[in-house]
Amino acid sequence: MEISQMIRVSNIIAEEMYINKFLPEIGVARIESKVSTGKDRDITDDHLIAYRMSKEEIMFNWLYKFCYQNIF
């Protein structure tokens, strides 16, 4: 891919998953533990989705599907 295409893809990812969704003040420490024990009142659904989508195996599959659908 060209550099400009990579920048465009990165911007799309940021807009779709992180901007105004992931809250840095909440962070990522023990999110899954908080959710499973019901101590997640300060964690929004958007924050949880952004956190889970950021995991390497999820991000890889999402990018593969995104690129495959838009290129081929």
Summary of the structure (lengths in Angstrom):
residues: 72
radius of gyration: 14.5
end to end distance: 13.5
largest distance: 45.0
contacts: 141
relative contact order: 0.13
helix: 67%
strand: 0%
